[in-house]
Amino acid sequence: MKKIGILFGQERSFPQAFIDRVNQKAVKGITAEFVKIDKVFQAEVPQYAVIIDRISQDVPFYRAYLKNAAMGGTAVINNPFWWSADEKFFNNALAENIGVPVPKTALIPSREHPDDTNEHSFSNLVMPFDWDSIFEYTGFPAYMKPFDGGGWKEVYKLHNKEEFFEKHSETKQTVMMLQEEIIFDEYFRCYCIGGKHVRIMQYEPRNPHHLRYVVDGPKPSEKLLKTIEDYTLKLNQYLGYDFNTVEFAVRDGVPIAIDFCNPAPDASLESVGAENFEWVVETAANYAIEKAKKQVFGQDNLTWGNYIKSSATGTALIQKAKKATTAKKVADKPKATKTTVKQTTTK
């Protein structure tokens, strides 16, 4: 019997619904339960064929446990090795390289020295930093946020350089990034599961949390939705996430990826609403079962993104994505029409 487990923290509605849905499907040889951990030995044979990870970003013990399980063949959703290495600033750089629009973003060193370092540890850092070039690049208003953080933590909206220096002085040892503000006409949040299933949800980040998925307005165009779906798939396939959300702010008809490093995204019934909740529970259950059927103990069953896969051929995949994006832009340009002048003769 192959077991599918879910590792979670304070949330309740999604984990219980996920377990119930998998078991209701009654797939022969597959069952689901909450992950149970009472000891962890190195290189032990895992108990679970698949584990949905919802909490290891906050609990280092869980992250270590998942890496050990993955070594033995557990298909962990999401890949704990990649998740440990990934961060938002890198994601923006990757997106720009594969043709997905993102806000202009600059990396900012921490205000205070990290523990066990001093001024001599930063021999390669030119100070003062070239702040004027950075401010010109991002413009104001701009947002300062942790370069690797999740959720709305330590995020500052800044209107000028004086506010930047004031708030930066409060960030202590956190490495930050400064990002241009996108004034948007529409906003979307998209679930992506398995690198192939996308749920596009209209979203209003300025509403109270429980009303962010309640949006009144005109129906978005099919062309816009198709572009958002394509960008969502491309980002997740390159990053290698099995379960993630991508947020887009639409400015002048162009969807700009704002946040796409959410490997434990909100999936609670209370916030996403009944229809979105049903989709994410059903799709996650089906995907976990699919992974369990293919899983083999003793081998690597993790998902690795196209960026990592490209390591064997240098930047070939990135270059290919750039060429494809350029070709699409050329193809999308209005084609010049030939004007035929018909000559007439007067007899």
Backbone hydrogen bonds in HBPLUS format (Angstrom, degrees):
<---DONOR---> <-ACCEPTOR-->    atom                        ^
c    i                          cat <-CA-CA->   ^        H-A-AA   ^      H-
h    n   atom  resd res      DA  || num        DHA   H-A  angle D-A-AA Bond
n    s   type  num  typ     dist DA aas  dist angle  dist       angle   num
A0002-LYS N   A0029-GLY O   2.77 MM  27  5.95 165.4  1.80 156.3 152.5     1
A0031-THR N   A0002-LYS O   2.98 MM  29  6.41 153.9  2.05 163.0 170.5     2
A0049-ALA N   A0003-LYS O   2.85 MM  46  5.53 144.9  1.97 144.0 155.6     3
A0050-VAL N   A0003-LYS O   3.39 MM  47  6.78 161.1  2.43 147.5 149.8     4
A0004-ILE N   A0031-THR O   2.77 MM  27  6.13 155.1  1.83 152.2 160.9     5
A0033-GLU N   A0004-ILE O   2.93 MM  29  6.44 147.6  2.04 159.9 169.6     6
A0005-GLY N   A0050-VAL O   2.80 MM  45  6.18 165.9  1.82 153.1 156.6     7
A0052-ILE N   A0005-GLY O   2.84 MM  47  6.30 158.0  1.89 150.2 154.4     8
A0035-VAL N   A0006-ILE O   3.18 MM  29  5.52 176.9  2.18 130.6 131.0     9
A0007-LEU N   A0052-ILE O   2.84 MM  45  6.09 169.3  1.85 167.6 169.3    10
A0054-ARG N   A0007-LEU O   2.82 MM  47  5.77 147.2  1.92 155.3 166.4    11
A0016-GLN N   A0012-ARG O   3.31 MM   4  6.30 169.9  2.32 154.2 157.3    12
A0017-ALA N   A0013-SER O   3.08 MM   4  6.11 160.6  2.12 146.6 152.8    13
A0018-PHE N   A0014-PHE O   2.80 MM   4  5.86 159.3  1.84 160.2 165.5    14
A0019-ILE N   A0015-PRO O   3.11 MM   4  6.30 169.3  2.12 149.7 151.8    15
A0020-ASP N   A0016-GLN O   2.98 MM   4  6.14 167.7  1.99 151.9 155.9    16
A0021-ARG N   A0017-ALA O   2.91 MM   4  5.99 156.9  1.96 145.5 151.8    17
A0022-VAL N   A0018-PHE O   3.05 MM   4  6.30 167.8  2.06 157.3 159.5    18
A0023-ASN N   A0019-ILE O   3.12 MM   4  6.30 170.8  2.12 154.2 156.8    19
A0024-GLN N   A0020-ASP O   2.84 MM   4  5.97 146.8  1.95 146.4 156.4    20
A0025-LYS N   A0021-ARG O   3.22 MM   4  6.43 138.7  2.40 143.1 151.8    21
A0025-LYS N   A0022-VAL O   3.24 MM   3  5.44 135.8  2.45  99.1 110.4    22
A0026-ALA N   A0023-ASN O   3.10 MM   3  5.31 148.2  2.20 103.7 113.0    23
A0030-ILE N   A0027-VAL O   3.12 MM   3  5.64 155.4  2.18 143.9 140.2    24
A0044-GLU N   A0041-PHE O   3.34 MM   3  5.67 145.4  2.47 136.3 128.9    25
A0075-ALA N   A0049-ALA O   2.85 MM  26  6.11 176.5  1.86 147.4 146.3    26
A0051-ILE N   A0075-ALA O   3.15 MM  24  6.40 156.1  2.21 136.3 138.7    27
A0077-ILE N   A0051-ILE O   2.83 MM  26  6.09 169.3  1.84 169.2 169.3    28
A0053-ASP N   A0077-ILE O   2.70 MM  24  5.77 170.5  1.71 143.1 146.6    29
A0058-ASP N   A0055-ILE O   2.95 MM   3  5.81 163.7  1.98 129.2 133.7    30
A0062-TYR N   A0059-VAL O   2.96 MM   3  5.50 124.8  2.27 115.1 127.7    31
A0063-ARG N   A0059-VAL O   3.28 MM   4  6.69 153.0  2.35 147.7 155.7    32
A0064-ALA N   A0060-PRO O   3.05 MM   4  6.35 161.0  2.08 156.4 159.8    33
A0065-TYR N   A0061-PHE O   2.99 MM   4  6.23 157.1  2.04 146.4 153.3    34
A0066-LEU N   A0062-TYR O   2.88 MM   4  6.12 156.5  1.93 152.6 158.1    35
A0067-LYS N   A0063-ARG O   3.06 MM   4  6.33 154.3  2.13 147.8 154.3    36
A0068-ASN N   A0064-ALA O   3.10 MM   4  6.32 157.2  2.16 148.0 153.9    37
A0069-ALA N   A0065-TYR O   2.95 MM   4  6.25 153.3  2.03 145.8 153.6    38
A0070-ALA N   A0066-LEU O   2.81 MM   4  6.00 157.2  1.86 148.5 154.8    39
A0071-MET N   A0067-LYS O   3.01 MM   4  6.21 145.9  2.13 140.7 149.3    40
A0072-GLY N   A0069-ALA O   3.04 MM   3  5.25 131.2  2.29 100.1 112.9    41
A0074-THR N   A0069-ALA O   3.07 MM   5  5.45 166.6  2.09 136.5 132.4    42
A0073-GLY N   A0070-ALA O   3.02 MM   3  5.00 153.7  2.09 100.2 108.6    43
A0298-GLY N   A0072-GLY O   2.83 MM 226  5.09 162.3  1.86 127.6 131.5    44
A0083-TRP N   A0079-ASN O   3.00 MM   4  6.12 165.9  2.02 154.6 159.2    45
A0084-SER N   A0080-PRO O   3.09 MM   4  5.99 147.2  2.20 129.8 137.4    46
A0085-ALA N   A0082-TRP O   2.97 MM   3  5.16 129.5  2.23 101.2 115.0    47
A0086-ASP N   A0082-TRP O   2.89 MM   4  5.97 140.5  2.05 156.1 168.1    48
A0091-ASN N   A0087-GLU O   3.09 MM   4  6.36 156.8  2.15 147.9 155.2    49
A0088-LYS N   A0147-PHE O   2.96 MM  59  5.58 113.0  2.42 134.8 153.0    50
A0092-ASN N   A0088-LYS O   3.08 MM   4  6.38 153.7  2.15 149.1 154.1    51
A0089-PHE N   A0147-PHE O   3.18 MM  58  5.42 144.4  2.32 150.6 151.3    52
A0093-ALA N   A0089-PHE O   3.20 MM   4  6.56 156.7  2.26 147.3 153.2    53
A0094-LEU N   A0090-PHE O   2.87 MM   4  6.19 159.8  1.91 158.6 164.5    54
A0095-ALA N   A0091-ASN O   2.85 MM   4  6.07 164.7  1.87 153.5 157.7    55
A0096-GLU N   A0092-ASN O   3.04 MM   4  6.26 161.6  2.08 148.3 152.5    56
A0097-ASN N   A0093-ALA O   3.15 MM   4  6.38 147.9  2.26 141.2 149.7    57
A0097-ASN N   A0094-LEU O   3.01 MM   3  5.07 118.6  2.40  96.7 112.4    58
A0098-ILE N   A0094-LEU O   3.05 MM   4  6.39 133.0  2.28 148.2 161.2    59
A0098-ILE N   A0095-ALA O   3.16 MM   3  5.29 136.2  2.36  98.6 110.4    60
A0100-VAL N   A0095-ALA O   2.92 MM   5  5.03 166.6  1.94 148.6 145.1    61
A0099-GLY N   A0096-GLU O   3.46 MM   3  5.29 164.9  2.48  98.0 101.5    62
A0257-ALA N   A0101-PRO O   2.86 MM 156  6.15 152.0  1.94 161.7 154.5    63
A0180-GLU N   A0104-LYS O   2.95 MM  76  5.53 161.2  1.98 158.3 164.6    64
A0106-ALA N   A0178-LEU O   2.86 MM  72  5.25 158.1  1.90 149.9 157.2    65
A0178-LEU N   A0106-ALA O   2.83 MM  72  5.25 153.9  1.90 150.1 158.0    66
A0108-ILE N   A0176-MET O   2.73 MM  68  4.98 163.9  1.75 149.8 144.8    67
A0176-MET N   A0108-ILE O   3.11 MM  68  4.98 138.9  2.29 144.3 149.8    68
A0112-GLU N   A0172-LYS O   2.80 MM  60  5.04 161.2  1.83 135.7 133.5    69
A0117-THR N   A0114-PRO O   3.21 MM   3  5.77 129.0  2.48 144.9 140.8    70
A0121-SER N   A0118-ASN O   2.90 MM   3  5.49 160.0  1.94 119.4 126.2    71
A0122-PHE N   A0119-GLU O   3.30 MM   3  5.72 165.2  2.32 109.7 113.8    72
A0125-LEU N   A0122-PHE O   3.14 MM   3  5.36 161.3  2.18 109.4 115.2    73
A0131-TRP N   A0129-PHE O   2.79 MM   2  5.46 134.0  2.00 107.9  93.2    74
A0134-ILE N   A0130-ASP O   3.29 MM   4  6.62 155.8  2.35 147.4 154.5    75
A0135-PHE N   A0131-TRP O   2.84 MM   4  6.10 166.6  1.86 163.0 165.6    76
A0136-GLU N   A0132-ASP O   2.98 MM   4  6.09 151.7  2.06 142.8 150.8    77
A0137-TYR N   A0133-SER O   2.97 MM   4  6.07 147.8  2.07 139.6 148.3    78
A0138-THR N   A0134-ILE O   3.03 MM   4  6.34 166.7  2.05 160.7 161.1    79
A0139-GLY N   A0135-PHE O   2.81 MM   4  5.36 146.7  1.92 135.1 146.2    80
A0142-ALA N   A0158-LEU O   2.92 MM  16  5.33 152.1  2.00 146.8 155.7    81
A0158-LEU N   A0142-ALA O   2.77 MM  16  5.33 176.0  1.77 170.6 171.5    82
A0143-TYR N   A0179-GLN O   2.73 MM  36  5.13 164.9  1.75 154.6 157.7    83
A0179-GLN N   A0143-TYR O   2.78 MM  36  5.13 158.0  1.83 148.4 156.1    84
A0144-MET N   A0156-TYR O   2.87 MM  12  5.15 159.5  1.91 149.3 155.9    85
A0156-TYR N   A0144-MET O   2.87 MM  12  5.15 161.7  1.90 151.6 157.8    86
A0145-LYS N   A0177-MET O   3.04 MM  32  5.60 157.1  2.09 154.1 161.1    87
A0177-MET N   A0145-LYS O   2.78 MM  32  5.60 143.1  1.92 157.0 168.4    88
A0147-PHE N   A0175-VAL O   3.08 MM  28  6.07 167.7  2.09 139.7 140.3    89
A0164-PHE N   A0160-ASN O   3.11 MM   4  6.46 151.2  2.19 143.4 152.2    90
A0165-PHE N   A0161-LYS O   3.02 MM   4  6.30 167.7  2.04 155.0 154.5    91
A0166-GLU N   A0162-GLU O   3.07 MM   4  6.25 154.9  2.13 145.2 152.7    92
A0167-LYS N   A0163-GLU O   2.94 MM   4  6.10 169.2  1.95 155.2 157.0    93
A0168-HIS N   A0164-PHE O   2.76 MM   4  5.84 158.7  1.80 155.5 162.9    94
A0169-SER N   A0165-PHE O   3.19 MM   4  6.13 143.4  2.33 134.6 141.6    95
A0170-GLU N   A0167-LYS O   2.93 MM   3  5.32 154.3  2.00 109.9 118.3    96
A0171-THR N   A0168-HIS O   3.14 MM   3  5.34 165.0  2.17 109.8 114.6    97
A0174-THR N   A0171-THR O   3.09 MM   3  5.70 167.6  2.10 140.7 142.4    98
A0185-ASP N   A0250-VAL O   2.76 MM  65  5.72 167.3  1.78 175.8 171.3    99
A0250-VAL N   A0186-GLU O   2.81 MM  64  5.09 177.6  1.81 153.6 153.2   100
A0203-TYR N   A0187-TYR O   3.09 MM  16  5.51 164.8  2.12 137.4 135.2   101
A0188-PHE N   A0248-PHE O   2.89 MM  60  5.18 158.3  1.94 148.9 155.3   102
A0248-PHE N   A0188-PHE O   2.84 MM  60  5.18 161.4  1.88 148.9 154.8   103
A0189-ARG N   A0201-MET O   2.83 MM  12  5.21 164.3  1.85 155.5 160.2   104
A0201-MET N   A0189-ARG O   2.84 MM  12  5.21 151.0  1.93 145.3 155.0   105
A0190-CYS N   A0246-VAL O   2.79 MM  56  5.13 154.9  1.85 147.2 155.9   106
A0246-VAL N   A0190-CYS O   2.90 MM  56  5.13 147.8  2.01 137.7 148.0   107
A0191-TYR N   A0199-ARG O   2.97 MM   8  5.04 145.4  2.09 144.9 146.5   108
A0199-ARG N   A0191-TYR O   3.03 MM   8  5.04 157.3  2.09 135.4 140.2   109
A0192-CYS N   A0244-ASN O   2.90 MM  52  5.46 145.1  2.03 163.1 159.1   110
A0244-ASN N   A0192-CYS O   3.12 MM  52  5.46 150.0  2.22 147.9 156.4   111
A0193-ILE N   A0197-HIS O   2.88 MM   4  5.13 156.8  1.93 144.9 152.6   112
A0196-LYS N   A0193-ILE O   3.34 MM   3  6.27 174.0  2.34 120.8 122.6   113
A0197-HIS N   A0193-ILE O   3.04 MM   4  5.13 158.6  2.08 149.2 153.8   114
A0194-GLY N   A0242-ASP O   2.61 MM  48  4.40 153.9  1.67 132.2 137.6   115
A0204-GLU N   A0212-ARG O   2.77 MM   8  4.76 151.6  1.85 137.1 146.2   116
A0207-ASN N   A0204-GLU O   3.07 MM   3  5.74 167.5  2.09 122.3 126.3   117
A0211-LEU N   A0208-PRO O   2.82 MM   3  5.42 159.5  1.87 124.6 131.7   118
A0212-ARG N   A0209-HIS O   3.47 MM   3  5.52 173.3  2.48 109.5 109.8   119
A0214-VAL N   A0211-LEU O   3.12 MM   3  5.22 161.9  2.16 107.9 112.2   120
A0225-LEU N   A0221-SER O   3.09 MM   4  6.39 165.6  2.11 151.1 154.8   121
A0226-LYS N   A0222-GLU O   2.90 MM   4  6.06 154.7  1.96 147.7 154.5   122
A0227-THR N   A0223-LYS O   3.05 MM   4  6.28 155.6  2.12 146.4 152.6   123
A0228-ILE N   A0224-LEU O   2.95 MM   4  6.23 161.9  1.99 154.0 158.9   124
A0229-GLU N   A0225-LEU O   2.92 MM   4  6.13 158.3  1.97 147.0 153.0   125
A0230-ASP N   A0226-LYS O   2.93 MM   4  6.12 162.6  1.96 148.7 153.4   126
A0231-TYR N   A0227-THR O   2.91 MM   4  6.15 164.7  1.93 154.4 158.2   127
A0232-THR N   A0228-ILE O   2.93 MM   4  6.06 157.9  1.98 148.0 154.5   128
A0233-LEU N   A0229-GLU O   2.99 MM   4  6.21 166.4  2.01 155.7 158.2   129
A0234-LYS N   A0230-ASP O   2.96 MM   4  6.13 165.1  1.98 150.7 155.4   130
A0235-LEU N   A0231-TYR O   2.95 MM   4  6.08 168.4  1.96 152.6 155.4   131
A0236-ASN N   A0232-THR O   3.13 MM   4  6.29 170.0  2.14 150.9 153.7   132
A0237-GLN N   A0233-LEU O   2.87 MM   4  5.94 154.8  1.94 152.2 159.5   133
A0238-TYR N   A0234-LYS O   3.01 MM   4  6.13 153.4  2.08 147.8 154.3   134
A0239-LEU N   A0235-LEU O   2.90 MM   4  6.06 156.9  1.95 148.0 155.1   135
A0240-GLY N   A0236-ASN O   2.71 MM   4  5.54 145.4  1.83 136.2 146.1   136
A0241-TYR N   A0236-ASN O   3.30 MM   5  5.41 136.9  2.49 134.9 144.2   137
A0306-ASN N   A0237-GLN O   2.93 MM  69  6.17 162.7  1.96 138.8 144.4   138
A0307-TYR N   A0238-TYR O   3.14 MM  69  5.18 168.3  2.15 129.2 130.4   139
A0247-GLU N   A0259-ASP O   2.81 MM  12  5.17 150.9  1.89 146.4 156.0   140
A0258-ILE N   A0247-GLU O   2.78 MM  11  5.52 160.5  1.82 147.7 154.2   141
A0249-ALA N   A0256-ILE O   2.94 MM   7  5.24 159.1  1.98 148.9 149.1   142
A0256-ILE N   A0249-ALA O   2.87 MM   7  5.24 160.4  1.91 134.7 141.4   143
A0251-ARG N   A0254-VAL O   2.99 MM   3  5.26 157.3  2.05 145.4 140.3   144
A0254-VAL N   A0251-ARG O   2.96 MM   3  5.26 166.2  1.98 115.3 119.1   145
A0271-SER N   A0268-SER O   3.24 MM   3  5.69 139.5  2.41 108.0 117.4   146
A0272-VAL N   A0268-SER O   3.06 MM   4  6.15 176.8  2.06 170.6 171.0   147
A0273-GLY N   A0269-LEU O   3.23 MM   4  5.39 147.0  2.34 131.7 136.9   148
A0277-PHE N   A0273-GLY O   2.94 MM   4  5.96 154.8  2.00 152.5 160.8   149
A0278-GLU N   A0274-ALA O   2.91 MM   4  6.07 160.2  1.95 150.1 154.8   150
A0279-TRP N   A0275-GLU O   3.12 MM   4  6.39 159.6  2.17 145.7 150.8   151
A0280-VAL N   A0276-ASN O   3.01 MM   4  6.27 166.7  2.03 153.8 156.3   152
A0281-VAL N   A0277-PHE O   2.98 MM   4  6.10 161.1  2.01 155.0 160.1   153
A0282-GLU N   A0278-GLU O   3.02 MM   4  6.06 171.0  2.02 151.3 154.2   154
A0283-THR N   A0279-TRP O   2.90 MM   4  5.92 167.2  1.91 153.1 157.5   155
A0284-ALA N   A0280-VAL O   2.99 MM   4  5.77 157.6  2.04 134.7 141.8   156
A0285-ALA N   A0281-VAL O   2.99 MM   4  6.05 158.0  2.04 145.6 152.0   157
A0286-ASN N   A0282-GLU O   3.03 MM   4  6.22 164.8  2.06 148.7 152.7   158
A0287-TYR N   A0283-THR O   2.95 MM   4  6.10 157.9  2.00 147.3 153.7   159
A0288-ALA N   A0284-ALA O   2.91 MM   4  6.04 160.1  1.95 148.6 154.0   160
A0289-ILE N   A0285-ALA O   3.05 MM   4  6.25 157.8  2.10 148.3 154.1   161
A0290-GLU N   A0286-ASN O   2.96 MM   4  6.18 155.1  2.02 143.3 150.6   162
A0291-LYS N   A0287-TYR O   2.89 MM   4  6.19 157.9  1.94 152.1 157.4   163
A0292-ALA N   A0288-ALA O   2.90 MM   4  6.12 153.3  1.97 144.5 152.3   164
A0293-LYS N   A0289-ILE O   2.99 MM   4  6.23 154.8  2.05 151.8 157.3   165
A0294-LYS N   A0290-GLU O   3.38 MM   4  6.64 147.6  2.49 141.4 148.8   166
A0295-GLN N   A0291-LYS O   2.93 MM   4  5.94 132.3  2.16 144.9 158.5   167
A0309-LYS N   A0305-GLY O   3.02 MM   4  6.31 166.0  2.04 153.5 158.0   168
A0310-SER N   A0306-ASN O   2.97 MM   4  5.96 136.1  2.16 137.4 146.8   169
A0311-SER N   A0308-ILE O   3.03 MM   3  5.57 166.8  2.05 118.0 122.2   170
A0313-THR N   A0310-SER O   2.94 MM   3  5.42 145.6  2.06 113.0 123.1   171
A0316-ALA N   A0313-THR O   3.25 MM   3  5.72 156.0  2.31 124.1 131.2   172
A0319-GLN N   A0315-THR O   2.86 MM   4  6.08 167.1  1.88 164.7 168.7   173
A0320-LYS N   A0316-ALA O   2.87 MM   4  6.05 152.0  1.95 144.3 152.7   174
A0321-ALA N   A0317-LEU O   2.89 MM   4  6.13 154.6  1.95 145.6 152.0   175
A0322-LYS N   A0318-ILE O   2.92 MM   4  6.23 155.8  1.98 150.1 156.8   176
A0323-LYS N   A0319-GLN O   2.93 MM   4  6.19 160.3  1.97 150.0 155.0   177
A0324-ALA N   A0320-LYS O   2.91 MM   4  6.13 158.2  1.96 148.7 154.9   178
A0325-THR N   A0321-ALA O   2.93 MM   4  6.12 154.1  2.00 146.5 153.4   179
A0326-THR N   A0322-LYS O   2.92 MM   4  6.17 160.3  1.95 150.8 156.1   180
A0327-ALA N   A0323-LYS O   2.86 MM   4  6.06 159.9  1.90 149.2 155.1   181
A0328-LYS N   A0324-ALA O   2.95 MM   4  6.13 149.8  2.04 141.6 149.7   182
A0329-LYS N   A0325-THR O   2.99 MM   4  6.27 157.1  2.05 148.6 154.4   183
A0330-VAL N   A0326-THR O   3.04 MM   4  6.33 157.9  2.09 149.7 155.3   184
A0331-ALA N   A0327-ALA O   2.90 MM   4  6.12 157.3  1.96 145.0 151.8   185
A0332-ASP N   A0328-LYS O   2.84 MM   4  6.01 142.6  1.98 147.2 157.2   186
A0333-LYS N   A0330-VAL O   3.25 MM   3  5.44 151.5  2.33 101.8 110.0   187
